[in-house]
Amino acid sequence: MKKESIYGLTFDQLAAWLMEQGQKKSRAQQVWDWLYRKRVADFSEMIDVNTECIQLLEQHFDIATLDEHLRQESADGTVKFLFRLQDGNLIETVLMRHKFGLSVCVTTQVGCNIGCSFCASGLLKKSRDLSGGEIVEQIMKVQLHLDQARQDEKVSHVVVMGIGEPFDNYANLSNFLRVIKDHKGLAIGPRHITVSTSGLADKIVEFADSDLHVNLAISLHAPNNDLRTRIMKINRAIPIEKLMEAIDYYLEKTNRRITLEYILLKDVNDRKEHALELVGLIGDQRRQLVNVNLIPYNPVDEHSQYQRSEQESVRAFYDALKKKGVSCSVRLEHGTDIDAACGQLRSKQIKKGANSDSDDNRVAVG
């Protein structure tokens, strides 16, 4: 029988469950400490938790539902993990090193149905959502990797930008965020967490009304409906006007900055006229709370119609935004000497028959 991941429970849910099983409420704090502070790999390692409680946990939960299938390490310190789930599916998680700390990019779904025409994640359609526990465990596996290096390093930032549309898995995403923010556990500050969405307007509104208080990024990638529909088929269902209404609601409700992500595609959306159209779309009222993140495109073999914008085009686009008073930045690249595009490693491994149990497929690469 498949058991639920223990990491899928928030502290309050764990405490409530233990009390339902006849355990003291204080047991929850003991178990939580072992999971997130001492980071044990097995329930039996919780040496100050009574035997009855340990047996209950072992009967109902798993502490490990992900196996490291493959690892790629870049010269810049980026580490891309390919994890195998209990059902044999593969997902990607990425550790990135920044001046401000260590950031982990997590996946929320097996595959993706959004179908952005430039994206490697959507090459394989969504087969299921990840549970909250499977999302949390990605952080735990990366932290274990850091612990084993004995450098006293800790995951400090989280971006929910991996495979899948996070807001299409909203309930499990919410649980994940509550777990990693909990000050008694991983204690990752909400301002150090960013969720990226392709633009599910109703969920943006729900997110604004929540008490999660983490950062929001929107994958925009085009300044008008015709171009965005060519690049992102979701724009047929949720056109830019509807998306901007949801963004306005979010800005008014939260008064928090929002990031508009814009992948620059050579001769598609990277001209100065596009930059000026984007300035007009943002408008004066939104300008103070919006940052545009310009993203150099990582080419994908299956999407050969797109190429990376020239450096001169990137600079001209950036300058056009800045001159109009729009806050913007160019995303620093990570892992360019490995399979940099999100979903690319998973797609390649599946094509190679990575779901076999061959020992060769389990070798980590450096």
C-alpha positions in Angstrom: 0.0 0.0 0.0 1.4 3.4 -1.0 1.8 5.6 2.1 1.5 9.4 2.2 4.7 11.4 2.5 5.2 12.8 6.0 6.5 16.0 4.5 3.0 16.7 3.1 1.7 17.6 6.6 2.0 21.1 8.0 2.9 21.4 11.7 -0.7 21.9 12.7 -1.9 18.9 10.5 0.8 16.7 12.1 -0.2 17.8 15.6 -3.8 17.1 14.9 -3.1 13.7 13.4 -0.9 12.6 16.4 -3.6 13.7 18.9 -6.2 11.7 16.9 -3.9 8.7 17.4 -3.8 9.2 21.1 -0.4 10.9 21.2 0.5 14.0 23.2 0.5 17.3 21.3 4.2 17.8 22.3 5.1 14.8 20.1 4.5 17.0 17.1 7.4 19.3 18.0 9.7 16.4 18.6 8.9 14.8 15.2 9.1 18.1 13.4 12.6 18.8 14.9 13.8 15.4 13.7 12.4 16.0 10.2 13.5 19.6 9.5 16.3 20.4 12.0 18.1 17.1 12.3 16.9 15.9 8.9 16.7 12.2 9.6 16.4 9.6 6.8 14.3 7.1 8.8 11.7 7.3 11.5 13.7 4.9 13.6 16.4 7.6 14.0 14.0 9.7 16.1 15.6 8.4 19.3 13.7 10.5 21.9 10.2 9.7 20.3 8.4 6.8 22.0 8.1 3.5 20.2 4.4 3.6 19.8 4.6 7.0 18.0 7.4 5.7 15.8 5.3 2.6 14.8 2.3 4.8 14.0 4.4 7.0 11.8 5.9 4.0 10.0 2.5 2.5 9.4 1.0 5.6 7.9 3.7 7.6 6.3 6.9 7.4 4.2 9.9 9.6 4.9 11.5 9.0 1.5 9.5 9.0 -1.7 12.1 10.3 -4.1 15.3 8.6 -5.2 18.2 10.4 -6.9 18.3 9.0 -10.4 20.8 11.3 -12.0 22.8 14.4 -11.0 24.5 17.0 -13.2 26.9 19.5 -11.7 27.9 22.7 -13.6 31.2 24.5 -13.4 29.3 27.5 -11.9 28.1 25.4 -8.9 24.6 24.7 -10.3 23.4 21.2 -9.6 20.5 19.7 -11.5 18.9 16.6 -9.9 16.7 14.1 -11.7 14.5 12.4 -9.0 12.5 9.2 -9.5 9.2 9.1 -7.8 7.6 6.0 -6.3 5.5 5.4 -9.4 8.6 5.6 -11.6 8.0 9.1 -13.0 11.0 11.5 -13.2 11.1 15.1 -12.1 13.8 17.8 -12.0 15.0 20.0 -9.2 17.8 22.6 -9.4 20.2 24.0 -6.9 21.6 27.4 -7.8 24.3 29.5 -6.1 23.9 33.2 -5.9 25.7 35.9 -4.0 22.7 36.3 -1.8 22.4 32.5 -0.9 21.5 29.1 -2.1 18.3 28.8 -4.2 16.3 25.7 -5.1 13.9 25.5 -8.0 11.2 22.9 -7.4 8.8 21.0 -9.7 5.1 20.8 -8.9 3.7 18.4 -11.6 4.8 15.4 -13.6 4.8 17.1 -17.1 2.9 20.2 -18.0 -0.2 21.0 -20.0 0.3 24.7 -20.5 2.0 24.1 -23.8 4.3 27.1 -24.1 5.9 26.8 -27.6 9.4 27.5 -26.4 9.5 25.3 -23.3 11.1 21.9 -22.7 8.8 21.2 -19.7 5.8 20.9 -21.9 7.4 18.4 -24.3 5.8 15.7 -22.1 2.2 16.3 -21.1 1.1 16.3 -17.5 0.4 12.9 -16.1 -0.3 13.9 -12.5 0.2 16.5 -9.8 2.9 16.1 -7.2 1.7 15.8 -3.6 2.7 18.5 -1.1 5.1 16.0 0.4 6.8 15.3 -2.9 7.4 19.0 -3.4 8.8 19.5 0.1 11.0 16.4 -0.2 12.8 18.0 -3.2 14.1 20.7 -0.8 15.0 18.1 1.8 17.0 16.0 -0.8 18.9 19.1 -1.9 19.6 20.1 1.8 20.8 16.5 2.4 23.2 16.9 -0.5 24.5 20.1 1.1 24.7 18.4 4.6 26.8 15.6 3.2 29.3 18.1 1.8 29.8 19.3 5.4 30.1 23.0 4.4 27.4 24.2 6.8 25.3 25.5 3.9 21.6 25.9 4.0 18.9 26.4 1.4 17.9 30.0 1.8 15.7 30.7 -1.2 13.1 28.8 -3.1 11.6 29.4 -6.6 8.6 27.4 -7.8 9.5 27.5 -11.4 10.2 23.9 -12.3 8.2 21.5 -14.4 4.4 22.1 -14.3 2.0 25.0 -13.6 2.1 25.6 -9.8 -1.4 27.2 -9.7 -2.8 24.1 -11.4 -1.8 22.2 -8.2 -2.9 25.0 -5.8 -3.8 23.0 -2.7 -0.6 21.0 -2.6 1.4 24.2 -3.5 -0.2 25.9 -0.5 0.7 23.1 1.9 4.3 23.1 0.6 4.6 26.8 1.2 3.3 26.6 4.7 5.7 23.7 5.5 8.9 25.4 4.2 8.0 28.8 5.8 7.3 27.3 9.2 9.7 29.1 11.7 10.0 25.8 13.7 11.4 23.9 10.7 13.2 25.1 7.5 12.2 28.7 8.3 12.6 30.0 4.8 11.3 33.6 4.8 8.3 34.4 2.6 10.3 37.2 0.9 12.8 34.5 -0.1 10.2 32.4 -1.9 8.8 33.1 -5.4 6.0 31.3 -7.2 5.8 31.6 -10.9 2.6 31.1 -12.9 1.8 31.2 -16.6 -1.2 33.4 -15.7 -4.1 31.5 -14.2 -6.1 34.6 -13.4 -8.6 33.1 -10.9 -5.7 31.6 -8.9 -3.8 34.9 -8.9 -6.8 36.4 -7.2 -7.0 33.5 -4.8 -3.3 33.8 -4.1 -3.8 37.5 -3.4 -6.5 36.7 -0.8 -4.4 34.0 0.9 -2.1 34.5 3.9 0.9 33.0 2.2 2.7 36.4 1.5 5.3 35.0 -0.8 6.5 36.6 -4.0 4.7 36.2 -7.3 6.1 36.1 -10.8 4.0 36.0 -14.0 5.3 34.4 -17.3 4.2 37.1 -19.7 6.7 36.8 -22.6 4.8 39.1 -25.0 3.2 42.5 -24.9 0.1 41.8 -26.9 -2.5 39.1 -27.5 -1.5 38.1 -31.0 2.1 37.5 -30.1 1.4 35.9 -26.7 -1.1 33.5 -28.2 1.6 32.4 -30.7 4.1 31.8 -27.9 1.7 30.6 -25.1 -1.5 28.8 -26.0 -2.9 29.6 -22.6 -3.5 33.1 -23.8 -6.4 31.8 -25.9 -8.3 31.1 -22.7 -6.9 33.9 -20.5 -6.0 36.8 -22.7 -3.8 39.6 -21.6 -6.7 41.9 -20.6 -8.0 39.3 -18.1 -4.5 38.5 -16.8 -3.8 42.2 -16.2 -7.1 42.5 -14.3 -6.0 39.8 -12.0 -2.6 41.4 -11.6 -4.3 44.7 -10.7 -6.3 42.9 -8.1 -3.1 41.3 -6.7 -1.3 44.7 -6.6 -4.1 46.5 -4.9 -4.8 43.8 -2.4 -1.2 43.0 -1.4 0.8 46.1 -2.3 3.6 43.7 -3.0 6.0 43.9 -6.0 5.3 41.5 -8.8 7.8 40.2 -11.5 6.8 39.9 -15.1 9.0 37.3 -16.8 9.9 37.9 -20.4 12.0 35.3 -22.4 13.7 37.0 -25.2 13.3 35.1 -28.5 15.4 36.3 -31.5 13.3 38.3 -34.0 10.1 37.2 -32.3 9.5 39.4 -29.3 12.8 41.1 -28.7 12.6 44.3 -30.8 12.4 47.8 -29.5 8.8 48.1 -30.6 8.0 45.2 -28.4 9.7 46.9 -25.4 7.8 50.1 -25.9 4.5 48.1 -26.2 5.4 46.4 -22.9 5.9 49.8 -21.3 2.5 50.8 -22.4 1.0 47.6 -21.1 2.5 48.1 -17.7 1.3 51.7 -17.6 2.0 54.4 -15.0 -0.1 53.0 -12.2 1.5 49.6 -12.1 5.1 50.8 -12.7 6.0 51.3 -9.1 5.2 47.7 -8.2 6.3 45.8 -11.3 9.8 44.5 -12.2 10.4 43.0 -15.6 12.9 40.1 -15.6 14.4 39.6 -19.0 15.5 36.0 -19.6 18.0 34.8 -22.1 16.5 31.8 -24.0 18.1 28.4 -23.4 17.6 26.7 -26.9 15.7 23.4 -27.0 16.3 20.9 -29.8 12.5 20.3 -30.3 11.8 24.0 -30.5 14.3 24.9 -33.2 12.1 27.7 -34.5 13.4 29.8 -31.6 16.9 31.2 -31.1 18.5 33.2 -28.3 18.4 36.9 -28.8 21.6 38.7 -29.7 23.3 40.5 -26.8 22.8 43.8 -28.6 19.0 43.1 -28.8 18.9 42.3 -25.1 20.7 45.5 -24.2 18.5 47.6 -26.5 15.4 46.0 -25.0 16.7 46.6 -21.4 17.6 50.2 -22.2 14.2 50.9 -23.8 12.5 49.8 -20.6 14.8 51.7 -18.3 14.5 54.9 -20.2 10.8 54.8 -19.7 11.2 54.3 -15.9 10.4 50.6 -15.9 12.3 48.5 -13.3 14.0 45.6 -15.1 16.8 43.1 -14.8 18.4 40.4 -16.9 18.4 37.0 -15.3 21.8 35.6 -14.6 22.4 32.3 -16.3 23.1 29.1 -14.4 24.1 25.7 -15.6 24.8 26.6 -19.2 27.3 23.7 -19.5 24.6 21.2 -18.5 20.9 20.7 -19.6 20.0 24.3 -18.7 16.4 24.5 -19.9 13.8 23.4 -17.4 12.5 19.9 -18.3 15.4 19.2 -20.7 17.2 16.7 -18.7 14.0 14.8 -17.9 12.9 14.7 -21.5 16.3 13.5 -22.7 16.4 10.7 -20.1 13.0 9.5 -20.9 13.9 9.4 -24.6 16.9 7.3 -23.7 14.7 4.8 -21.8 15.5 6.2 -18.4 12.6 4.4 -16.9 14.5 1.1 -17.1 16.1 -0.2 -14.0 19.5 -0.4 -15.6 22.4 0.4 -13.3 23.9 2.6 -16.0 20.9 4.9 -15.8 21.5 5.4 -12.0 25.0 6.7 -12.3 25.3 10.4 -11.2 27.4 12.5 -13.5 29.6 15.4 -12.4 
